[in-house]
Amino acid sequence: MSSKGSGRGRGFCLERCARPNILALQPYRCARDDYQDDGTNVLLDANENAYGPGLDLQSDGSLKRVMSNESGEANDPDTIDLRGLNRYPDPHQAVLKQKLCELRNLHNHTAQDLKPNNLFVGVGSDEAIDALLRCFCTPAHDKILTCPPTYGMYAVSAQINDIAVVKVPLDVNNAFQLQPEAINATLSADPTIKMVYICSPGNPSGTLISKADIQQVLEHPTWNGIVILDEAYIDFAPDGASLAEWVTEWPNLVVMQTLSKAFGLAGIRLGAAFASPQVAGLLNNLKAPYNVSSPTSALAIAALRSDNLAVMRSNREKILEQRQRMLIELPKIPRIGRFLGGTNSNFLLVEILDKTRDEGGRPSNESAMALYEALAETRGVVVRFRGKELGCEGCLRITVGTVEEVDRLLMEIRNVLQGDGIADHRGINGTEKSEDQREQEANGVVA
């Protein structure tokens, strides 16, 4: 439909004015587009931290004040001073960056130390994804390589920046591990590929990618590009798994992290990219001058304080306990199939079968979609359909919840699969849609 006006702005035509790749964008869809939080829903679809922020909070929701060891007086430099909101925030975030370095300087992979000049911080990991594309890829010329099934924002950001995407799938027959030989062969064949995005632990797979496989790509003898390791879920993996400090050894490695998952701070939108000082310097040069707000910075610094780190780690242990419980209890329900991928995240990827296992049931997108809709529309439990992803036939991705949320999840899945609640659903908001259209729309959520 043309937007050319007949009166004012007669010469204006949106279709000729806007960039073609932007006009071709499909609307971005996130977890809350389909099912809202009405206060009673159990939301297990966006991999948020069900136990809340990793902050030592008082009953009114405010941060507890800590006592200075030296004076015994209240010492809370991380408190948000509302009187200071008329001033622009710190453009360099040196204190926050130092705290992040201290968190990751564990010397599991190198004797060298991360320093603040190894860091870029921004609005979630999404800002780092976009900044890297703008820094290293020439629009309509260069490409990135992704490894599906993977996080959807790599492709969304690439399309926004007019960057083509080359895909080398994860090994669906080996728990969604990387295929470094295939990646390196692709890089050798196409020098316009500037970056490789690797998600570890994977989303939706939950697989922790082998360090040796990542090193094999880093060691490519001729490729001139950057390996981006997305560690959004790394704190749910075994201790010492993060490769953030490895950027001090590899100038062609960038490691992205976020406070949205284990730290339970999705609402403040704070992400970080660890890189060599040279790469981090480029990213900091191209960012907006005040990209991290004062409230976000203060809360992030507070979250990295020792008392609040203890809260985060306590919440993480609770999540790991419920993850193990789901691994044990879900297979006891008829028509629940295998868990695919790994168990290194705060979610599980599980097959839904068209019949019981005893009856020879097979993974079924139709059954998974029907269960997904039934849970959300009639039971108030929202999970994520992922059946259209490579190697994920018939799969739901289920975020690990609290004890009470897992209780309800298990009860409602059992009720639906053993009853008639899976029989007929018209789709989201009751709209008549084909099975394939419903599946495509449900799978299209970037989360």
C-alpha positions, 0 to 999 in steps of 0.5 A: 500500500502506497503512503504517498500523500495527495495534499501535504507532503505530496512528494513524500513516499514512505516506500521509496524513502525508507531503506528496503531492508527495514521495509522488509522487516517482520514485526519483532515479537517478544514473549509478552506479545501473545500472553500478558501477565494478569497477576495469576499467570505462571510465566515460564516462557521468557527465561526470566529468574522466577525468584526475583532480583538478586538483591537483598531487599527489605519488605518494602522492596527497597535495598537494605543498607550495608554497614561500613567495616571502618566506621560502622555507619550506613554506607550505601553508595549504590543507592539511587539518588533521585535528586541527581536524575537531572544530570546525565549519567557516567558515560564511562561506567568505570566503577561498574566495569571494575565490578564486572571484572572482579566477578569474572577474574577467576583465573580458570582459563588464564593467569591474566586479569580482565580490566575495565578497558576490556569492557563495553556495557550497554542496554542488554546484550542486544546493544552489544549484538547491534554494536558489533554488527555496526563496528565490523560489518559493511551493510549489503556486503559483509555477512555473519555466521550463526549456528541454529537453533539459536537466539533470534536477535542475531538474525533480527539485528543483522537484517536491520543492519542489512547484513546477510546471515550464513548458517552452519547448524549445531549438531542435532545428533550430538546434543546441539554441539558446535561443528567447528570443522564445518564452520571453518570450511565455510569461513575459508570459502567466504571471506565476507563473513566477519563474525561468528555468533555462538550461544553457550549455553545455547538457546533453546538447546541449553547446551554448553559449547565445548571450549575445544570447539570454540578454540578450533574456530578461534585458531582458523589460520586465515579468517579475519573475523571475530568470534562472539560468544553469548554467555547469557545463561552461563551462571546456570552452568558449572562453576568456572565455565565462563570464558570471559577472561579468555578475551585477554588471550584471544584478540578475536574473541568477544564474550557477551553477558547479561544481568537479565538471567541469573541476576534476575534484573531483566528490567534494568536492561544491562549487558556487557561485552568482554573483549580485547582493549582494542575491540572494546575501545571501538565499541565504546567509541561508537556507542551513544554517550550516555547509553546506561542510565544512572538507575541502571548503573546503580542497581547493577553495581549494587547487584555485584556487591557481596551481600547481593551476590549471595542472594543471587547465588542462593536463588540460582541454587533454588533454580537448579534444584527445581531444574533437577525436579523437572528432569525427574518428574516431567518424564513420568507424565504420559506423552512427554518425550526426551529432553533435548540438548543440555541442562546448563540453563534455567530452562529445559527443551522437551519433546511432546509426543503424539501418543504415549511412549508405550504406544510408540509416540513420536515428537509432534508439533501439532501436539506440542502446539496444542499443549502450549495453547491449552496451558496458556489459554485455559490453565494460565501457564505460559511456556514457549513453543519451539517446534519449528527450530532445527532439530526441535520437532515437537518441542516446548522450551520451559523456564524453570520456576519456583517450587509453587510454579513447578507444582502448577506446571506439572499438575496442568501438563498432566491434566491437559495430556491425560484429559481432553484439554489438548483436543481443539484450540483455535489459536492465540486470542481465539483467532481461526488460523491454520496449524502451520500459521499458528506454529510459525507465529508461536515459534517466531517469538524472540526470547 
